Amino acid sequence: QVELVESGGGLVQPGGSLRLSCAASRRVDIDRIYTMGWYRQVPGNQRELAAQINRADSTEYAEFAKGRFTISADNAKNMVSLQMDNLKPEDTGLYYCKLSTTVGAFWGQGTQVTVSS
């Protein structure tokens, strides 16, 4: 079992930035990793992909994240970060880290992001 611990959420004003980080409780061999990513669940909506990165550092972004969010990973440390810039009130929600591997998918508990003036 792998536990994922997220950090970096909080309250920010519109136009501000936050950096989310996620670390795995134990190391997963890079050959077993498919992707590391960030999902979000905004009020009234289902959980949706924000961004993900695979072990070859190829990235994928949701439309709402393009140009504002940047995902990066340290595969050796099983860490993934999400830099979020120019945040908008509609970005408010719970952000979850996900690690997809050959032995299953693991989720973090979520970190709250609130964008409000």
Helices and strands as residue ranges (DSSP letters): E 4-7, E 10-12, E 18-24, G 30-32, E 33-41, E 48-54, E 59-61, E 69-74, G 75-77, E 79-84, G 89-91, E 93-101, E 104-107, E 111-115
